[in-house]
Amino acid sequence: MTSAPPRFPPYPIRGVCVLHQKQNCAPHFAKITVDFEPAVEGFAFEVVQGLTVEYEPAEDLPRFFAAAAAGIKEQLSLPEHETVTAARVVLRHARADTFGSHELAFKIAGYLAARKALERTGMPRL
């Protein structure tokens, strides 16, 4: 009899902070802090109410946050982790920079945050 794969996260994982910064001719900058909470099923991402980020133009921020969510979901969905994603992810803090913040930087930050959360539980990862 084969047992079901473990669910991720098995318990709340709070304060996962990632700074993704790359200095070159195409700089990257994204800093996020997220919490991973167990959910009944699937993947849900939300931004904590009242989150403020000093960045102009502010209209870009929802795209950045969506990119972070996409990076987290993509990382958690990799078959190599051998887990079932049942997570509610809450963005608690974010920082952006005029020179270097863009969707790709936030997607990579999300990817790294998910890897860090997986490491905290000892679950399989790449």
OpenMM code with the backbone's topology and positions (N, CA, C; nanometers):
from openmm import Vec3, app, unit

residues = "MET THR SER ALA PRO PRO ARG PHE PRO PRO TYR PRO ILE ARG GLY VAL CYS VAL LEU HIS GLN LYS GLN ASN CYS ALA PRO HIS PHE ALA LYS ILE THR VAL ASP PHE GLU PRO ALA VAL GLU GLY PHE ALA PHE GLU VAL VAL GLN GLY LEU THR VAL GLU TYR GLU PRO ALA GLU ASP LEU PRO ARG PHE PHE ALA ALA ALA ALA ALA GLY ILE LYS GLU GLN LEU SER LEU PRO GLU HIS GLU THR VAL THR ALA ALA ARG VAL VAL LEU ARG HIS ALA ARG ALA ASP THR PHE GLY SER HIS GLU LEU ALA PHE LYS ILE ALA GLY TYR LEU ALA ALA ARG LYS ALA LEU GLU ARG THR GLY MET PRO ARG LEU".split()
positions = [
    Vec3(0.0840, -0.1178, 0.0000),
    Vec3(0.0000, 0.0000, 0.0000),
    Vec3(0.0888, 0.1246, 0.0000),
    Vec3(0.0601, 0.2155, -0.0896),
    Vec3(0.1376, 0.3380, -0.1017),
    Vec3(0.0727, 0.4473, -0.0182),
    Vec3(0.1528, 0.5140, 0.0609),
    Vec3(0.0976, 0.6226, 0.1421),
    Vec3(0.0909, 0.7511, 0.0595),
    Vec3(0.0013, 0.8382, 0.0991),
    Vec3(-0.0146, 0.9661, 0.0292),
    Vec3(0.1072, 1.0535, 0.0555),
    Vec3(0.1452, 1.1351, -0.0438),
    Vec3(0.2594, 1.2252, -0.0206),
    Vec3(0.2264, 1.3257, 0.0888),
    Vec3(0.3276, 1.3754, 0.1583),
    Vec3(0.3022, 1.4728, 0.2646),
    Vec3(0.2466, 1.6036, 0.2083),
    Vec3(0.1736, 1.6725, 0.2915),
    Vec3(0.1165, 1.8023, 0.2533),
    Vec3(0.2131, 1.9121, 0.2948),
    Vec3(0.2167, 2.0164, 0.2135),
    Vec3(0.3010, 2.1321, 0.2461),
    Vec3(0.2142, 2.2554, 0.2544),
    Vec3(0.2315, 2.3325, 0.3608),
    Vec3(0.3209, 2.3124, 0.4743),
    Vec3(0.2556, 2.2238, 0.5795),
    Vec3(0.3362, 2.1469, 0.6519),
    Vec3(0.2797, 2.0606, 0.7552),
    Vec3(0.2360, 2.1397, 0.8791),
    Vec3(0.2867, 2.2603, 0.8938),
    Vec3(0.2559, 2.3492, 1.0062),
    Vec3(0.2874, 2.4918, 0.9617),
    Vec3(0.2425, 2.5927, 1.0359),
    Vec3(0.2726, 2.7314, 0.9948),
    Vec3(0.4227, 2.7584, 0.9918),
    Vec3(0.4654, 2.8249, 0.8866),
    Vec3(0.6052, 2.8665, 0.8719),
    Vec3(0.6000, 3.0172, 0.8535),
    Vec3(0.6417, 3.0893, 0.9548),
    Vec3(0.6246, 3.2344, 0.9531),
    Vec3(0.7585, 3.3063, 0.9357),
    Vec3(0.7476, 3.4247, 0.8764),
    Vec3(0.8636, 3.5122, 0.8662),
    Vec3(0.9704, 3.4658, 0.7691),
    Vec3(0.9313, 3.4062, 0.6581),
    Vec3(1.0288, 3.3640, 0.5571),
    Vec3(1.0674, 3.4897, 0.4780),
    Vec3(1.1894, 3.5341, 0.5002),
    Vec3(1.2376, 3.6597, 0.4405),
    Vec3(1.3437, 3.6295, 0.3349),
    Vec3(1.3263, 3.6902, 0.2182),
    Vec3(1.4193, 3.6699, 0.1079),
    Vec3(1.4547, 3.8047, 0.0470),
    Vec3(1.5829, 3.8239, 0.0255),
    Vec3(1.6325, 3.9395, -0.0492),
    Vec3(1.6977, 3.8845, -0.1747),
    Vec3(1.6403, 3.9195, -0.2889),
    Vec3(1.7001, 3.8810, -0.4169),
    Vec3(1.7569, 4.0079, -0.4782),
    Vec3(1.8886, 4.0101, -0.4891),
    Vec3(1.9553, 4.1296, -0.5402),
    Vec3(2.0687, 4.0864, -0.6318),
    Vec3(2.0718, 4.1441, -0.7498),
    Vec3(2.1771, 4.1145, -0.8459),
    Vec3(2.2202, 4.2470, -0.9066),
    Vec3(2.3481, 4.2742, -0.8987),
    Vec3(2.4035, 4.3987, -0.9529),
    Vec3(2.4745, 4.3689, -1.0838),
    Vec3(2.4211, 4.4191, -1.1916),
    Vec3(2.4874, 4.4117, -1.3213),
    Vec3(2.4171, 4.5096, -1.4143),
    Vec3(2.4363, 4.4939, -1.5431),
    Vec3(2.3747, 4.5885, -1.6372),
    Vec3(2.2228, 4.5746, -1.6403),
    Vec3(2.1707, 4.4631, -1.5926),
    Vec3(2.0259, 4.4428, -1.5783),
    Vec3(1.9982, 4.4031, -1.4331),
    Vec3(1.9976, 4.5010, -1.3409),
    Vec3(1.9885, 4.4687, -1.1983),
    Vec3(1.8539, 4.4082, -1.1587),
    Vec3(1.8576, 4.3324, -1.0494),
    Vec3(1.7388, 4.2740, -0.9889),
    Vec3(1.7348, 4.3210, -0.8441),
    Vec3(1.6146, 4.3530, -0.7960),
    Vec3(1.5977, 4.3816, -0.6537),
    Vec3(1.4547, 4.3489, -0.6129),
    Vec3(1.4424, 4.2624, -0.5137),
    Vec3(1.3128, 4.2307, -0.4540),
    Vec3(1.3376, 4.1778, -0.3140),
    Vec3(1.2635, 4.2285, -0.2196),
    Vec3(1.2699, 4.1773, -0.0832),
    Vec3(1.1275, 4.1497, -0.0373),
    Vec3(1.1051, 4.0262, 0.0076),
    Vec3(0.9719, 3.9892, 0.0548),
    Vec3(0.9821, 3.9103, 0.1846),
    Vec3(0.8781, 3.9203, 0.2644),
    Vec3(0.8620, 3.8361, 0.3825),
    Vec3(0.7232, 3.7758, 0.3726),
    Vec3(0.7178, 3.6431, 0.3782),
    Vec3(0.5907, 3.5725, 0.3647),
    Vec3(0.5731, 3.4709, 0.4762),
    Vec3(0.4463, 3.4419, 0.5030),
    Vec3(0.4086, 3.3346, 0.5954),
    Vec3(0.3422, 3.2251, 0.5139),
    Vec3(0.3710, 3.1001, 0.5479),
    Vec3(0.3068, 2.9847, 0.4860),
    Vec3(0.2174, 2.9211, 0.5912),
    Vec3(0.0902, 2.9094, 0.5616),
    Vec3(-0.0076, 2.8513, 0.6533),
    Vec3(-0.0694, 2.7278, 0.5881),
    Vec3(-0.0951, 2.6215, 0.6657),
    Vec3(-0.1645, 2.5064, 0.6087),
    Vec3(-0.3048, 2.5472, 0.5622),
    Vec3(-0.3482, 2.4877, 0.4524),
    Vec3(-0.4819, 2.5118, 0.3978),
    Vec3(-0.5491, 2.3771, 0.3734),
    Vec3(-0.6764, 2.3806, 0.3497),
    Vec3(-0.7493, 2.2576, 0.3225),
    Vec3(-0.6993, 2.1940, 0.1937),
    Vec3(-0.6835, 2.2772, 0.0891),
    Vec3(-0.6311, 2.2271, -0.0370),
    Vec3(-0.5830, 2.3435, -0.1231),
    Vec3(-0.5014, 2.3124, -0.2226),
    Vec3(-0.4600, 2.4106, -0.3214),
    Vec3(-0.3619, 2.5160, -0.2714),
    Vec3(-0.3588, 2.6240, -0.3473),
    Vec3(-0.2657, 2.7334, -0.3207),
    Vec3(-0.3426, 2.8640, -0.3230),
    Vec3(-0.3250, 2.9437, -0.2198),
    Vec3(-0.3861, 3.0766, -0.2137),
    Vec3(-0.2789, 3.1756, -0.1714),
    Vec3(-0.2815, 3.2926, -0.2319),
    Vec3(-0.1845, 3.3973, -0.2014),
    Vec3(-0.2607, 3.5250, -0.1709),
    Vec3(-0.2203, 3.5920, -0.0658),
    Vec3(-0.2826, 3.7198, -0.0336),
    Vec3(-0.1789, 3.8161, 0.0216),
    Vec3(-0.2119, 3.9416, 0.0094),
    Vec3(-0.1270, 4.0485, 0.0615),
    Vec3(-0.1932, 4.0984, 0.1889),
    Vec3(-0.1147, 4.1089, 0.2955),
    Vec3(-0.1698, 4.1543, 0.4222),
    Vec3(-0.2340, 4.2924, 0.4030),
    Vec3(-0.3477, 4.3100, 0.4657),
    Vec3(-0.4195, 4.4367, 0.4530),
    Vec3(-0.3347, 4.5506, 0.5101),
    Vec3(-0.3287, 4.6601, 0.4366),
    Vec3(-0.2545, 4.7777, 0.4819),
    Vec3(-0.1064, 4.7765, 0.4492),
    Vec3(-0.0611, 4.6788, 0.3724),
    Vec3(0.0806, 4.6748, 0.3354),
    Vec3(0.1151, 4.7987, 0.2529),
    Vec3(0.2180, 4.8692, 0.2947),
    Vec3(0.2649, 4.9845, 0.2190),
    Vec3(0.4087, 4.9601, 0.1758),
    Vec3(0.4364, 4.9995, 0.0536),
    Vec3(0.5697, 4.9855, -0.0036),
    Vec3(0.6036, 5.1184, -0.0683),
    Vec3(0.7168, 5.1749, -0.0301),
    Vec3(0.7608, 5.3005, -0.0907),
    Vec3(0.8222, 5.2699, -0.2261),
    Vec3(0.7408, 5.2897, -0.3299),
    Vec3(0.7869, 5.2619, -0.4664),
    Vec3(0.6982, 5.3396, -0.5627),
    Vec3(0.7592, 5.3970, -0.6614),
    Vec3(0.6861, 5.4676, -0.7666),
    Vec3(0.7252, 5.4090, -0.9008),
    Vec3(0.6317, 5.3787, -0.9875),
    Vec3(0.4882, 5.3990, -0.9730),
    Vec3(0.4232, 5.2855, -0.8932),
    Vec3(0.3390, 5.3225, -0.8004),
    Vec3(0.2722, 5.2261, -0.7131),
    Vec3(0.1852, 5.1276, -0.7915),
    Vec3(0.1449, 5.1654, -0.9129),
    Vec3(0.0614, 5.0769, -0.9947),
    Vec3(0.1345, 4.9483, -1.0329),
    Vec3(0.2678, 4.9485, -1.0264),
    Vec3(0.3454, 4.8286, -1.0597),
    Vec3(0.3397, 4.7228, -0.9494),
    Vec3(0.3142, 4.7638, -0.8280),
    Vec3(0.3237, 4.6717, -0.7145),
    Vec3(0.2335, 4.5489, -0.7256),
    Vec3(0.1069, 4.5612, -0.7664),
    Vec3(0.0265, 4.4396, -0.7787),
    Vec3(0.0866, 4.3373, -0.8760),
    Vec3(0.1489, 4.3828, -0.9835),
    Vec3(0.2157, 4.2907, -1.0771),
    Vec3(0.3359, 4.2235, -1.0104),
    Vec3(0.4109, 4.3013, -0.9316),
    Vec3(0.5254, 4.2440, -0.8601),
    Vec3(0.4782, 4.1360, -0.7623),
    Vec3(0.3706, 4.1656, -0.6875),
    Vec3(0.3195, 4.0698, -0.5894),
    Vec3(0.2665, 3.9438, -0.6588),
    Vec3(0.2005, 3.9612, -0.7720),
    Vec3(0.1513, 3.8457, -0.8482),
    Vec3(0.2678, 3.7612, -0.8984),
    Vec3(0.3766, 3.8256, -0.9368),
    Vec3(0.4954, 3.7524, -0.9824),
    Vec3(0.5567, 3.6728, -0.8674),
    Vec3(0.5609, 3.7308, -0.7470),
    Vec3(0.6110, 3.6579, -0.6295),
    Vec3(0.5233, 3.5357, -0.6036),
    Vec3(0.3923, 3.5528, -0.6125),
    Vec3(0.2998, 3.4404, -0.5933),
    Vec3(0.3258, 3.3312, -0.6974),
    Vec3(0.3468, 3.3714, -0.8224),
    Vec3(0.3733, 3.2750, -0.9294),
    Vec3(0.5023, 3.1977, -0.9023),
    Vec3(0.6055, 3.2664, -0.8533),
    Vec3(0.7315, 3.1994, -0.8215),
    Vec3(0.7154, 3.0984, -0.7091),
    Vec3(0.6391, 3.1357, -0.6060),
    Vec3(0.6149, 3.0441, -0.4939),
    Vec3(0.5389, 2.9210, -0.5432),
    Vec3(0.4311, 2.9448, -0.6163),
    Vec3(0.3484, 2.8342, -0.6641),
    Vec3(0.4282, 2.7423, -0.7565),
    Vec3(0.5075, 2.8003, -0.8448),
    Vec3(0.5889, 2.7205, -0.9373),
    Vec3(0.6860, 2.6308, -0.8607),
    Vec3(0.7536, 2.6860, -0.7624),
    Vec3(0.8502, 2.6075, -0.6848),
    Vec3(0.7800, 2.4950, -0.6085),
    Vec3(0.6679, 2.5260, -0.5455),
    Vec3(0.5977, 2.4238, -0.4671),
    Vec3(0.5376, 2.3142, -0.5552),
    Vec3(0.5141, 2.3446, -0.6821),
    Vec3(0.4518, 2.2487, -0.7736),
    Vec3(0.5506, 2.1514, -0.8362),
    Vec3(0.6788, 2.1711, -0.8151),
    Vec3(0.7783, 2.0814, -0.8758),
    Vec3(0.7595, 1.9391, -0.8235),
    Vec3(0.7540, 1.8407, -0.9134),
    Vec3(0.7317, 1.7023, -0.8700),
    Vec3(0.8448, 1.6474, -0.7823),
    Vec3(0.9620, 1.7052, -0.7940),
    Vec3(1.0760, 1.6589, -0.7145),
    Vec3(1.0529, 1.6726, -0.5642),
    Vec3(0.9639, 1.7622, -0.5245),
    Vec3(0.9391, 1.7833, -0.3811),
    Vec3(0.8526, 1.6725, -0.3213),
    Vec3(0.7826, 1.6009, -0.4076),
    Vec3(0.6993, 1.4890, -0.3627),
    Vec3(0.6048, 1.5302, -0.2508),
    Vec3(0.5413, 1.6461, -0.2676),
    Vec3(0.4452, 1.6949, -0.1688),
    Vec3(0.3170, 1.7374, -0.2387),
    Vec3(0.2131, 1.7501, -0.1608),
    Vec3(0.0867, 1.8054, -0.2080),
    Vec3(0.0777, 1.9459, -0.1508),
    Vec3(0.0627, 2.0446, -0.2373),
    Vec3(0.0541, 2.1823, -0.1911),
    Vec3(-0.0857, 2.2095, -0.1374),
    Vec3(-0.0905, 2.2495, -0.0132),
    Vec3(-0.2145, 2.2917, 0.0527),
    Vec3(-0.1740, 2.4104, 0.1393),
    Vec3(-0.1548, 2.5254, 0.0732),
    Vec3(-0.0935, 2.6397, 0.1408),
    Vec3(-0.1693, 2.7689, 0.1185),
    Vec3(-0.1735, 2.8458, 0.2233),
    Vec3(-0.2176, 2.9852, 0.2172),
    Vec3(-0.0922, 3.0663, 0.2461),
    Vec3(-0.0508, 3.1477, 0.1501),
    Vec3(0.0714, 3.2263, 0.1640),
    Vec3(0.0307, 3.3727, 0.1790),
    Vec3(0.0852, 3.4367, 0.2820),
    Vec3(0.0519, 3.5763, 0.3102),
    Vec3(0.1783, 3.6613, 0.2977),
    Vec3(0.1732, 3.7587, 0.2086),
    Vec3(0.2830, 3.8539, 0.1936),
    Vec3(0.2715, 3.9570, 0.3053),
    Vec3(0.3687, 3.9595, 0.3941),
    Vec3(0.3664, 4.0482, 0.5112),
    Vec3(0.4467, 4.1768, 0.4899),
    Vec3(0.5532, 4.1680, 0.4106),
    Vec3(0.6404, 4.2837, 0.3904),
    Vec3(0.7017, 4.2733, 0.2513),
    Vec3(0.7205, 4.3873, 0.1891),
    Vec3(0.7867, 4.3902, 0.0587),
    Vec3(0.8653, 4.5192, 0.0463),
    Vec3(0.9716, 4.5097, -0.0286),
    Vec3(1.0525, 4.6275, -0.0579),
    Vec3(1.0917, 4.6223, -0.2043),
    Vec3(1.0823, 4.7358, -0.2691),
    Vec3(1.1166, 4.7465, -0.4101),
    Vec3(1.2093, 4.8653, -0.4291),
    Vec3(1.2833, 4.8630, -0.5382),
    Vec3(1.3778, 4.9688, -0.5678),
    Vec3(1.3530, 5.0173, -0.7099),
    Vec3(1.3649, 5.1471, -0.7295),
    Vec3(1.3416, 5.2055, -0.8619),
    Vec3(1.4324, 5.1435, -0.9674),
    Vec3(1.5551, 5.1143, -0.9306),
    Vec3(1.6504, 5.0550, -1.0236),
    Vec3(1.6688, 4.9082, -0.9887),
    Vec3(1.5948, 4.8225, -1.0547),
    Vec3(1.6149, 4.6797, -1.0352),
    Vec3(1.4911, 4.6018, -0.9981),
    Vec3(1.3852, 4.6671, -0.9549),
    Vec3(1.2643, 4.5927, -0.9217),
    Vec3(1.1778, 4.5777, -1.0457),
    Vec3(1.1380, 4.4547, -1.0704),
    Vec3(1.0531, 4.4210, -1.1832),
    Vec3(0.9935, 4.2842, -1.1551),
    Vec3(0.9064, 4.2407, -1.2437),
    Vec3(0.8347, 4.1155, -1.2200),
    Vec3(0.9282, 3.9956, -1.2061),
    Vec3(1.0306, 3.9871, -1.2886),
    Vec3(1.1212, 3.8725, -1.2800),
    Vec3(1.1926, 3.8688, -1.1446),
    Vec3(1.2359, 3.9829, -1.0951),
    Vec3(1.3030, 3.9863, -0.9650),
    Vec3(1.2105, 3.9342, -0.8547),
    Vec3(1.0834, 3.9724, -0.8592),
    Vec3(0.9891, 3.9264, -0.7573),
    Vec3(0.9531, 3.7793, -0.7756),
    Vec3(0.9484, 3.7329, -0.8999),
    Vec3(0.9220, 3.5908, -0.9229),
    Vec3(1.0349, 3.5067, -0.8644),
    Vec3(1.1578, 3.5483, -0.8860),
    Vec3(1.2726, 3.4758, -0.8307),
    Vec3(1.2692, 3.4810, -0.6782),
    Vec3(1.2343, 3.5959, -0.6211),
    Vec3(1.2239, 3.6065, -0.4753),
    Vec3(1.1183, 3.5094, -0.4222),
    Vec3(1.0060, 3.4975, -0.4922),
    Vec3(0.9030, 3.4021, -0.4517),
    Vec3(0.9530, 3.2590, -0.4594),
    Vec3(1.0219, 3.2277, -0.5648),
    Vec3(1.0805, 3.0948, -0.5834),
    Vec3(1.1748, 3.0620, -0.4669),
    Vec3(1.2600, 3.1585, -0.4324),
    Vec3(1.3554, 3.1388, -0.3230),
    Vec3(1.2860, 3.1275, -0.1875),
    Vec3(1.1772, 3.2020, -0.1683),
    Vec3(1.1026, 3.1942, -0.0420),
    Vec3(1.0426, 3.0549, -0.0242),
    Vec3(0.9882, 2.9992, -0.1306),
    Vec3(0.9318, 2.8644, -0.1222),
    Vec3(1.0407, 2.7618, -0.0906),
    Vec3(1.1552, 2.7760, -0.1538),
    Vec3(1.2668, 2.6836, -0.1250),
    Vec3(1.3093, 2.6936, 0.0212),
    Vec3(1.3153, 2.8161, 0.0713),
    Vec3(1.3546, 2.8377, 0.2112),
    Vec3(1.2529, 2.7735, 0.3061),
    Vec3(1.1245, 2.7877, 0.2753),
    Vec3(1.0203, 2.7271, 0.3583),
    Vec3(1.0299, 2.5749, 0.3554),
    Vec3(1.0543, 2.5195, 0.2375),
    Vec3(1.0721, 2.3750, 0.2272),
    Vec3(1.1908, 2.3281, 0.3106),
    Vec3(1.2992, 2.4030, 0.3077),
    Vec3(1.4175, 2.3681, 0.3872),
    Vec3(1.3848, 2.3667, 0.5361),
    Vec3(1.3035, 2.4607, 0.5810),
    Vec3(1.2681, 2.4670, 0.7234),
    Vec3(1.1923, 2.3436, 0.7701),
    Vec3(1.1217, 2.2782, 0.6788),
    Vec3(1.0451, 2.1589, 0.7175),
    Vec3(1.1250, 2.0315, 0.6951),
    Vec3(1.2352, 2.0408, 0.6234),
    Vec3(1.3144, 1.9206, 0.5938),
    Vec3(1.2543, 1.8398, 0.4798),
    Vec3(1.1573, 1.8973, 0.4077),
    Vec3(1.0943, 1.8262, 0.2956),
    Vec3(1.1901, 1.8233, 0.1766),
    Vec3(1.1692, 1.7265, 0.0866),
    Vec3(1.2568, 1.7176, -0.0312),
    Vec3(1.2530, 1.8449, -0.1145),
    Vec3(1.3675, 1.8814, -0.1667),
    Vec3(1.3767, 1.9972, -0.2571),
    Vec3(1.4884, 1.9732, -0.3552),
    Vec3(1.4951, 2.0579, -0.4555),
    Vec3(1.6023, 2.0465, -0.5559),
    Vec3(1.7341, 2.0854, -0.4970),
] * unit.nanometer
topology = app.Topology()
chain = topology.addChain("A")
for resn in residues:
    res = topology.addResidue(resn, chain)
    for name in ("N", "CA", "C"):
        topology.addAtom(name, app.Element.getBySymbol(name[0]), res)
